[in-house]
């Protein structure tokens, strides 16, 4: 695992997002670090790959977001 601050922030964000989705019964099977950006030379922040999901998961995610307060 990298010690780069950007990588640590990406891993923390990944963990936070996965936990929030799980709390709402939503699993994105492909949710992970975007490996090309993780392996890069840190010119840009490490990205998260949200990945693919089935229509039921997409609808559950949309419903959860629609219930959340607007910013």
N, CA, C and O atoms as CSV, one atom per row, in Angstrom:
chain,resi,resn,atom,element,x,y,z
A,1,UNK,N,N,0.840,-1.175,0.000
A,1,UNK,CA,C,0.000,0.000,0.000
A,1,UNK,C,C,0.884,1.235,0.000
A,1,UNK,O,O,1.954,1.254,0.608
A,2,UNK,N,N,0.428,2.243,-0.678
A,2,UNK,CA,C,1.176,3.482,-0.803
A,2,UNK,C,C,1.069,4.326,0.459
A,2,UNK,O,O,0.073,4.263,1.180
A,3,UNK,N,N,2.097,5.109,0.715
A,3,UNK,CA,C,2.074,6.051,1.826
A,3,UNK,C,C,1.765,7.470,1.355
A,3,UNK,O,O,1.788,8.406,2.154
A,4,UNK,N,N,1.479,7.637,0.082
A,4,UNK,CA,C,1.192,8.953,-0.467
A,4,UNK,C,C,-0.115,9.478,0.121
A,4,UNK,O,O,-1.092,8.737,0.228
A,5,UNK,N,N,-0.134,10.739,0.496
A,5,UNK,CA,C,-1.315,11.321,1.141
A,5,UNK,C,C,-2.554,11.229,0.253
A,5,UNK,O,O,-3.647,10.974,0.759
A,6,UNK,N,N,-2.413,11.426,-1.038
A,6,UNK,CA,C,-3.545,11.325,-1.954
A,6,UNK,C,C,-4.131,9.923,-1.982
A,6,UNK,O,O,-5.347,9.752,-2.067
A,7,UNK,N,N,-3.265,8.926,-1.911
A,7,UNK,CA,C,-3.737,7.540,-1.884
A,7,UNK,C,C,-4.475,7.248,-0.582
A,7,UNK,O,O,-5.512,6.584,-0.585
A,8,UNK,N,N,-3.942,7.741,0.521
A,8,UNK,CA,C,-4.615,7.534,1.815
A,8,UNK,C,C,-5.988,8.188,1.813
A,8,UNK,O,O,-6.953,7.609,2.312
A,9,UNK,N,N,-6.081,9.385,1.255
A,9,UNK,CA,C,-7.373,10.069,1.185
A,9,UNK,C,C,-8.360,9.292,0.315
A,9,UNK,O,O,-9.542,9.199,0.647
A,10,UNK,N,N,-7.882,8.739,-0.786
A,10,UNK,CA,C,-8.749,7.954,-1.664
A,10,UNK,C,C,-9.236,6.692,-0.958
A,10,UNK,O,O,-10.403,6.324,-1.086
A,11,UNK,N,N,-8.363,6.033,-0.223
A,11,UNK,CA,C,-8.750,4.822,0.503
A,11,UNK,C,C,-9.752,5.163,1.599
A,11,UNK,O,O,-10.705,4.415,1.817
A,12,UNK,N,N,-9.551,6.280,2.291
A,12,UNK,CA,C,-10.504,6.710,3.313
A,12,UNK,C,C,-11.864,7.016,2.685
A,12,UNK,O,O,-12.900,6.640,3.232
A,13,UNK,N,N,-11.861,7.692,1.547
A,13,UNK,CA,C,-13.111,8.014,0.856
A,13,UNK,C,C,-13.807,6.744,0.387
A,13,UNK,O,O,-15.028,6.628,0.490
A,14,UNK,N,N,-13.045,5.804,-0.119
A,14,UNK,CA,C,-13.591,4.522,-0.561
A,14,UNK,C,C,-14.263,3.805,0.603
A,14,UNK,O,O,-15.378,3.301,0.467
A,15,UNK,N,N,-13.599,3.760,1.726
A,15,UNK,CA,C,-14.142,3.103,2.912
A,15,UNK,C,C,-15.414,3.804,3.389
A,15,UNK,O,O,-16.395,3.151,3.745
A,16,UNK,N,N,-15.389,5.135,3.394
A,16,UNK,CA,C,-16.548,5.916,3.825
A,16,UNK,C,C,-17.740,5.693,2.892
A,16,UNK,O,O,-18.865,5.507,3.357
A,17,UNK,N,N,-17.500,5.710,1.587
A,17,UNK,CA,C,-18.571,5.507,0.621
A,17,UNK,C,C,-19.135,4.093,0.731
A,17,UNK,O,O,-20.352,3.909,0.728
A,18,UNK,N,N,-18.270,3.109,0.825
A,18,UNK,CA,C,-18.726,1.721,0.937
A,18,UNK,C,C,-19.585,1.540,2.193
A,18,UNK,O,O,-20.617,0.869,2.151
A,19,UNK,N,N,-19.161,2.136,3.305
A,19,UNK,CA,C,-19.923,2.032,4.551
A,19,UNK,C,C,-21.277,2.719,4.429
A,19,UNK,O,O,-22.287,2.180,4.883
A,20,UNK,N,N,-21.310,3.899,3.823
A,20,UNK,CA,C,-22.573,4.626,3.661
A,20,UNK,C,C,-23.538,3.851,2.773
A,20,UNK,O,O,-24.729,3.767,3.071
A,21,UNK,N,N,-23.032,3.293,1.699
A,21,UNK,CA,C,-23.892,2.497,0.821
A,21,UNK,C,C,-24.406,1.257,1.546
A,21,UNK,O,O,-25.584,0.916,1.444
A,22,UNK,N,N,-23.526,0.590,2.272
A,22,UNK,CA,C,-23.914,-0.609,3.013
A,22,UNK,C,C,-24.994,-0.286,4.043
A,22,UNK,O,O,-25.908,-1.085,4.250
A,23,UNK,N,N,-24.901,0.864,4.682
A,23,UNK,CA,C,-25.899,1.268,5.672
A,23,UNK,C,C,-27.286,1.398,5.054
A,23,UNK,O,O,-28.294,1.318,5.756
A,24,UNK,N,N,-27.334,1.598,3.737
A,24,UNK,CA,C,-28.606,1.705,3.024
A,24,UNK,C,C,-28.916,0.439,2.236
A,24,UNK,O,O,-29.818,0.431,1.398
A,25,UNK,N,N,-28.176,-0.621,2.500
A,25,UNK,CA,C,-28.422,-1.893,1.832
A,25,UNK,C,C,-28.001,-1.929,0.383
A,25,UNK,O,O,-28.524,-2.723,-0.398
A,26,UNK,N,N,-27.052,-1.071,0.012
A,26,UNK,CA,C,-26.601,-0.980,-1.381
A,26,UNK,C,C,-25.165,-1.470,-1.479
A,26,UNK,O,O,-24.298,-1.054,-0.711
A,27,UNK,N,N,-24.928,-2.358,-2.433
A,27,UNK,CA,C,-23.579,-2.850,-2.703
A,27,UNK,C,C,-23.238,-2.600,-4.159
A,27,UNK,O,O,-23.951,-3.045,-5.059
A,28,UNK,N,N,-22.150,-1.889,-4.387
A,28,UNK,CA,C,-21.624,-1.743,-5.741
A,28,UNK,C,C,-20.458,-2.730,-5.842
A,28,UNK,O,O,-19.384,-2.465,-5.301
A,29,UNK,N,N,-20.651,-3.858,-6.523
A,29,UNK,CA,C,-19.638,-4.910,-6.530
A,29,UNK,C,C,-18.275,-4.470,-7.055
A,29,UNK,O,O,-17.248,-5.005,-6.636
A,30,UNK,N,N,-18.256,-3.511,-7.956
A,30,UNK,CA,C,-16.991,-3.090,-8.563
A,30,UNK,C,C,-16.363,-1.892,-7.867
A,30,UNK,O,O,-15.326,-1.402,-8.313
A,31,UNK,N,N,-16.970,-1.405,-6.780
A,31,UNK,CA,C,-16.440,-0.235,-6.080
A,31,UNK,C,C,-15.035,-0.531,-5.579
A,31,UNK,O,O,-14.826,-1.461,-4.800
A,32,UNK,N,N,-14.073,0.265,-6.031
A,32,UNK,CA,C,-12.678,0.043,-5.652
A,32,UNK,C,C,-11.860,1.257,-6.092
A,32,UNK,O,O,-12.397,2.217,-6.644
A,33,UNK,N,N,-10.574,1.197,-5.841
A,33,UNK,CA,C,-9.675,2.216,-6.361
A,33,UNK,C,C,-9.516,2.019,-7.861
A,33,UNK,O,O,-9.508,0.887,-8.345
A,34,UNK,N,N,-9.392,3.097,-8.584
A,34,UNK,CA,C,-9.116,3.054,-10.019
A,34,UNK,C,C,-7.621,2.771,-10.147
A,34,UNK,O,O,-6.793,3.656,-9.933
A,35,UNK,N,N,-7.288,1.550,-10.494
A,35,UNK,CA,C,-5.892,1.103,-10.426
A,35,UNK,C,C,-4.918,1.933,-11.258
A,35,UNK,O,O,-3.822,2.212,-10.772
A,36,UNK,N,N,-5.254,2.352,-12.499
A,36,UNK,CA,C,-4.280,3.179,-13.229
A,36,UNK,C,C,-3.935,4.482,-12.509
A,36,UNK,O,O,-2.776,4.896,-12.509
A,37,UNK,N,N,-4.923,5.129,-11.899
A,37,UNK,CA,C,-4.610,6.375,-11.194
A,37,UNK,C,C,-3.907,6.101,-9.868
A,37,UNK,O,O,-3.109,6.918,-9.410
A,38,UNK,N,N,-4.196,4.961,-9.250
A,38,UNK,CA,C,-3.520,4.580,-8.002
A,38,UNK,C,C,-2.044,4.299,-8.261
A,38,UNK,O,O,-1.188,4.608,-7.432
A,39,UNK,N,N,-1.757,3.711,-9.417
A,39,UNK,CA,C,-0.376,3.352,-9.752
A,39,UNK,C,C,0.390,4.498,-10.410
A,39,UNK,O,O,1.583,4.369,-10.683
A,40,UNK,N,N,-0.281,5.608,-10.663
A,40,UNK,CA,C,0.345,6.735,-11.355
A,40,UNK,C,C,1.360,7.441,-10.470
A,40,UNK,O,O,1.564,7.070,-9.314
A,41,UNK,N,N,1.983,8.449,-11.026
A,41,UNK,CA,C,3.015,9.192,-10.311
A,41,UNK,C,C,2.453,10.359,-9.512
A,41,UNK,O,O,3.189,11.286,-9.172
A,42,UNK,N,N,1.171,10.325,-9.212
A,42,UNK,CA,C,0.508,11.289,-8.329
A,42,UNK,C,C,0.433,12.708,-8.885
A,42,UNK,O,O,0.477,13.674,-8.123
A,43,UNK,N,N,0.323,12.840,-10.174
A,43,UNK,CA,C,0.092,14.166,-10.741
A,43,UNK,C,C,-1.370,14.557,-10.579
A,43,UNK,O,O,-1.705,15.741,-10.529
A,44,UNK,N,N,-2.232,13.556,-10.499
A,44,UNK,CA,C,-3.654,13.793,-10.263
A,44,UNK,C,C,-4.078,12.931,-9.075
A,44,UNK,O,O,-3.409,11.950,-8.750
A,45,UNK,N,N,-5.175,13.289,-8.433
A,45,UNK,CA,C,-5.625,12.476,-7.294
A,45,UNK,C,C,-5.992,11.059,-7.731
A,45,UNK,O,O,-6.430,10.834,-8.859
A,46,UNK,N,N,-5.806,10.116,-6.818
A,46,UNK,CA,C,-6.254,8.756,-7.068
A,46,UNK,C,C,-7.769,8.769,-7.196
A,46,UNK,O,O,-8.463,9.385,-6.387
A,47,UNK,N,N,-8.273,8.095,-8.206
A,47,UNK,CA,C,-9.708,8.059,-8.462
A,47,UNK,C,C,-10.333,6.818,-7.845
A,47,UNK,O,O,-9.653,5.830,-7.567
A,48,UNK,N,N,-11.642,6.889,-7.637
A,48,UNK,CA,C,-12.411,5.721,-7.229
A,48,UNK,C,C,-13.186,5.237,-8.440
A,48,UNK,O,O,-13.714,6.042,-9.206
A,49,UNK,N,N,-13.254,3.940,-8.614
A,49,UNK,CA,C,-14.041,3.345,-9.692
A,49,UNK,C,C,-15.349,2.849,-9.093
A,49,UNK,O,O,-15.356,1.912,-8.295
A,50,UNK,N,N,-16.454,3.477,-9.479
A,50,UNK,CA,C,-17.749,3.059,-8.951
A,50,UNK,C,C,-18.215,1.771,-9.618
A,50,UNK,O,O,-18.929,0.977,-9.006
A,51,UNK,N,N,-17.824,1.567,-10.844
A,51,UNK,CA,C,-18.080,0.303,-11.517
A,51,UNK,C,C,-19.499,0.114,-12.003
A,51,UNK,O,O,-20.291,1.054,-12.062
A,52,UNK,N,N,-19.793,-1.097,-12.342
A,52,UNK,CA,C,-21.081,-1.470,-12.900
A,52,UNK,C,C,-22.022,-1.951,-11.806
A,52,UNK,O,O,-21.597,-2.420,-10.750
A,53,UNK,N,N,-23.324,-1.817,-12.093
A,53,UNK,CA,C,-24.319,-2.382,-11.181
A,53,UNK,C,C,-25.554,-2.733,-11.999
A,53,UNK,O,O,-25.721,-2.269,-13.126
A,54,UNK,N,N,-26.409,-3.553,-11.419
A,54,UNK,CA,C,-27.634,-3.939,-12.117
A,54,UNK,C,C,-28.695,-2.852,-11.935
A,54,UNK,O,O,-28.527,-1.968,-11.095
A,55,UNK,N,N,-29.780,-2.904,-12.704
A,55,UNK,CA,C,-30.806,-1.870,-12.610
A,55,UNK,C,C,-31.410,-1.733,-11.212
A,55,UNK,O,O,-31.711,-0.617,-10.787
A,56,UNK,N,N,-31.591,-2.824,-10.500
A,56,UNK,CA,C,-32.162,-2.745,-9.153
A,56,UNK,C,C,-31.257,-1.950,-8.220
A,56,UNK,O,O,-31.740,-1.161,-7.408
A,57,UNK,N,N,-29.955,-2.154,-8.333
A,57,UNK,CA,C,-29.012,-1.414,-7.501
A,57,UNK,C,C,-29.002,0.056,-7.892
A,57,UNK,O,O,-28.958,0.923,-7.019
A,58,UNK,N,N,-29.042,0.350,-9.175
A,58,UNK,CA,C,-29.085,1.743,-9.635
A,58,UNK,C,C,-30.330,2.444,-9.104
A,58,UNK,O,O,-30.258,3.599,-8.683
A,59,UNK,N,N,-31.457,1.764,-9.121
A,59,UNK,CA,C,-32.697,2.361,-8.603
A,59,UNK,C,C,-32.623,2.554,-7.092
A,59,UNK,O,O,-33.092,3.569,-6.578
A,60,UNK,N,N,-32.047,1.603,-6.382
A,60,UNK,CA,C,-31.903,1.741,-4.929
A,60,UNK,C,C,-31.002,2.922,-4.597
A,60,UNK,O,O,-31.282,3.670,-3.660
A,61,UNK,N,N,-29.941,3.093,-5.343
A,61,UNK,CA,C,-29.041,4.220,-5.132
A,61,UNK,C,C,-29.754,5.539,-5.436
A,61,UNK,O,O,-29.639,6.494,-4.668
A,62,UNK,N,N,-30.477,5.599,-6.530
A,62,UNK,CA,C,-31.219,6.813,-6.888
A,62,UNK,C,C,-32.268,7.133,-5.828
A,62,UNK,O,O,-32.423,8.296,-5.456
A,63,UNK,N,N,-32.982,6.143,-5.341
A,63,UNK,CA,C,-34.002,6.364,-4.320
A,63,UNK,C,C,-33.384,6.896,-3.039
A,63,UNK,O,O,-33.932,7.798,-2.407
A,64,UNK,N,N,-32.256,6.344,-2.661
A,64,UNK,CA,C,-31.567,6.798,-1.450
A,64,UNK,C,C,-31.108,8.231,-1.612
A,64,UNK,O,O,-31.286,9.039,-0.700
A,65,UNK,N,N,-30.530,8.563,-2.735
A,65,UNK,CA,C,-30.083,9.931,-2.978
A,65,UNK,C,C,-31.258,10.896,-3.045
A,65,UNK,O,O,-31.152,12.028,-2.575
A,66,UNK,N,N,-32.356,10.473,-3.613
A,66,UNK,CA,C,-33.528,11.344,-3.704
A,66,UNK,C,C,-34.154,11.627,-2.336
A,66,UNK,O,O,-34.790,12.666,-2.161
A,67,UNK,N,N,-33.987,10.733,-1.373
A,67,UNK,CA,C,-34.488,10.951,-0.025
A,67,UNK,C,C,-33.571,11.856,0.793
A,67,UNK,O,O,-33.998,12.436,1.792
A,68,UNK,N,N,-32.340,11.976,0.384
A,68,UNK,CA,C,-31.360,12.775,1.132
A,68,UNK,C,C,-31.655,14.267,0.961
A,68,UNK,O,O,-32.151,14.690,-0.083
A,69,UNK,N,N,-31.349,15.053,1.981
A,69,UNK,CA,C,-31.533,16.506,1.841
A,69,UNK,C,C,-30.673,17.060,0.705
A,69,UNK,O,O,-29.548,16.609,0.488
A,70,UNK,N,N,-31.203,18.014,0.004
A,70,UNK,CA,C,-30.464,18.662,-1.106
A,70,UNK,C,C,-29.437,19.627,-0.525
A,70,UNK,O,O,-29.650,20.213,0.536
A,71,UNK,N,N,-28.350,19.778,-1.215
A,71,UNK,CA,C,-27.303,20.709,-0.783
A,71,UNK,C,C,-27.371,21.979,-1.583
A,71,UNK,O,O,-26.571,22.889,-1.367
